[in-house]
Amino acid sequence: MTVTLVPPSHRTRTAPPAGLDVLGVPGEINLDYAATAPCARAAADAVAELLPWYASVHRGAGALSRRCTLAYERARQTVGDFFGARADDHVVFTRNTTDALNLLARALPAGTTVVTFAGEHHANLLPWPRGSVRLPVPGSPGEAVRALDAALGELRRDASPGVPVLVAVTGASNVTGERWPVAELTRVARRHHARIAVDAAQLAPHAPVDLLALDVDYLAVSGHKLYAPFGAGVLIGRGDWLDAAPPYLAGGGATSHVGAATHDVRWATGPARHEAGTPNLLGAVALAAVCAALDGADRAALHDREQELLARLRDGIAALPHVVELHTFGPDAPRVGIVSFVVAGRDSSTVAAELAREHGIGVRDGLFCAHPLARRLLTEAANRSGRRDLPPTALRASIGLGSTAEHVDTLLAALATLG
Ligand SMILES: Cc1ncc(COP(=O)(O)O)c(C=O)c1O
């Protein structure tokens, strides 16, 4: 099996924008950005700059503490601005997207019905209360919009007026990279007086996401998928439900008054209500540094470059008869730099291990914490390809700022040897 490689003259990588080069280890090809992206220089520099000042946040009067508190609140402002937060939105730092969506689930007014699709990551399937509605995986973006419209219409007919409804959808699939029609789904939600939360864990690293422009109510993001280190994420959105809900964690920093009696406590309003305990200053500052660097970059150029690499990867996979790509909306749907596939007749975890051992390539294998979707797509891939020897789990390659044509070609050449 041969793979057509682009001539070397086309392989030169233009210098990454300031601060957006990523750290890594020479010889290790990371094609697993969708799980955790490498750390951007901007994030590493911001952490290194702040480390000598390392001190308490919101808890000290010393110069170090004041600087740390300022850095933390500036990070909140930067992250909020980057994601188009409205003036009265809360920007709550969390540990990651899972944490952000669980926080939102706990803040729902009693009786809220949540509507999701079965194509979601577990983080956007499992936190929602009993009685939530899970719509089947749609075959196209249009079908998603129509299904939501019908479901919300039915809910509104059957439910008593004023019962809150929240639609929770992903911006881009962590399995296929396909983009979901967030703007259209938001218009449908608005028409039915429902709120909408967008899981932007996979979309935000690849495309601008703006709450105000999209008119969505809530946004959840993970720092570690957005070129910042582990441990910081964010939930941004409407303050009313968040301020009315019990605190996500009870403890120091989340109160405005605690009396002597056991239950004599007034909880703070604003982000502090849900950020009890000492916060992750370095995580927030690192995430803000990446947001600032991306804000100053030519996002359209970054997008074009990524799409070129993605096309190279998908075209290369399509040319391998023993490799079958998974997709929900079809091969031509807009997508971010994520591709899932199977190698016919080969166990996916064995292939992933072989890619690592023999080619220095890191990819993900499994069902990607989206079991209902991944199982469905594996069945669909078997039907479409007519092959009866597809494995029960898949492989996923995902790219981003540090990816190059050489990385993609090395993977394609390695996959070619498996035929
Ligand atoms: C679409 C999507 N949502 C949510 C998550 C959960 O992110 P985290 O593990 O950072 O909480 C992921 C992680 O892969 C994801 O891909």
PDBQT file of the ligand as one rigid body, heavy atoms in Angstrom, charges set to zero:
ROOT
HETATM    1  C1  LIG A 501     -17.296  17.245  23.854  1.00  0.00    +0.000 C 
HETATM    2  C2  LIG A 501     -16.712  17.013  25.216  1.00  0.00    +0.000 A 
HETATM    3  N1  LIG A 501     -17.382  17.423  26.282  1.00  0.00    +0.000 NA
HETATM    4  C3  LIG A 501     -16.915  17.279  27.516  1.00  0.00    +0.000 A 
HETATM    5  C4  LIG A 501     -15.717  16.656  27.746  1.00  0.00    +0.000 A 
HETATM    6  C5  LIG A 501     -15.227  16.505  29.136  1.00  0.00    +0.000 C 
HETATM    7  O1  LIG A 501     -14.068  17.266  29.295  1.00  0.00    +0.000 OA
HETATM    8  P1  LIG A 501     -13.224  17.141  30.621  1.00  0.00    +0.000 P 
HETATM    9  O2  LIG A 501     -12.732  15.739  30.686  1.00  0.00    +0.000 OA
HETATM   10  O3  LIG A 501     -12.130  18.131  30.439  1.00  0.00    +0.000 OA
HETATM   11  O4  LIG A 501     -14.139  17.475  31.730  1.00  0.00    +0.000 OA
HETATM   12  C6  LIG A 501     -14.981  16.195  26.676  1.00  0.00    +0.000 A 
HETATM   13  C7  LIG A 501     -13.703  15.499  26.892  1.00  0.00    +0.000 C 
HETATM   14  O5  LIG A 501     -13.207  14.771  26.073  1.00  0.00    +0.000 OA
HETATM   15  C8  LIG A 501     -15.493  16.387  25.368  1.00  0.00    +0.000 A 
HETATM   16  O6  LIG A 501     -14.816  15.958  24.307  1.00  0.00    +0.000 OA
ENDROOT
TORSDOF 0
